[in-house]
């Protein structure tokens, strides 16, 4: 069972850089996941940066996951790992346009004019 109270600080966590419209509107997270990130993100971020010391077993376990000492097991640990992968992975957008204008791509490579 997930103990949310171990990570809830009473303020909502936002990532306006990577998810400017919010976690819930990004299309990347379920409603439950968006709620968990919002409720628990501040504490997890502070734990990961050393601004907060772990004060219970759930926070100690999260630190082990954050520092790669073990694989994520709880719902929140898996969610935070998912979130971290999303924000640290470069997304390469592929355009349908190749940048070539007015070219026919048939054998011979010549442009036709009408």
N, C-alpha and C positions, 0 to 999 in steps of 0.2 A: 504494500500500500504506500502510495506517495504521500509524504508529509509536507504539504505546501507551506505550512507555517514556518518551517525551517528556513525558507527562502523568501518569504513575503515580508517586505519592509514597509508596506502601506502606500508606496508611490508607484506609479505606472512607468515601466521602462519603455522607451521609444528608441528606435534606430532610424533617425530622420535622414541619414546618409544613404543607407542601403535599402530602406523601406520607407520612403517619404510619405506614402499614403497609409502607412500602418501595416502591422503584421496581418491583420484580418483582411485587408483589401488587396494584399499582394498576390493572392492566388497560390501562394507557396505553402501555406499552413492551413490546417483545419481550424475551426473556431476554438476548439479546446487548446490546440497548440498555441494559437495567437494569444489566448487568455493566459496560458502558463508563462509564455515569454514576457508578457506585460507585467504579470505579478511577481515573477522571480528573477527577471533579468538584472536588476540593480545589484542584488545580493551576489549573484553568480559573477558578475563583472567585477565587483569589489573583491571577491575571493580570488579571482584569477590575477588581479593586479597587485595583490598583497595589501590593499587598503583595509581589508577586513580579515580577521583571523577566524578560522572555523571554530564554531562553538558547540557543535553537536555531531553525532555520527553521520548524518546525511550530508552535512557540509564537508566533513572530512572525506567521505566517499566521492563527492563531487570534485574535490581537489585532486584526488587520485586520477579521475577521468581527465580532468583539465590538463594534467601534466603527463598524460600518457602512461600512467603506471598500471592501468587496467582498462578494459573495454567498458563502455556504458551499458548499464543493466536496467536502471529504472526508466520510467517514461520521461522524466525530466532530463536525465543524463543523455538519453538518446536524442531528445529534442534539441538540447543545447549543442550537441555534436552536429546535428543536421544544420542548425542555424550557423555554426562556425564554418562548416564546409561551404555553405552558400555565400557567406560574405568574404571568404578568402579564396574563392575560385573565380578566376577571370572568365567572364562570359564573352565568347567571340560571336558577334553578330554577323551573320552571312546575308549579304544582300543578293536579291535576284538579279540586280543590274550589275553587269561586269565592268561598267565604265566605258564600254565601247558603244559609240552611237553611230547609227546609220550604216551598219555593216551587215552584210548577208553572210551567213555561216555555211555556205555550200562549198563544195570542192572547187578550188581555184581561188577562193578568197577575194574575188573582185566584187565591188559594189555594183549593184544594178541601178540604173536611173530610168525613170519613166518620163 
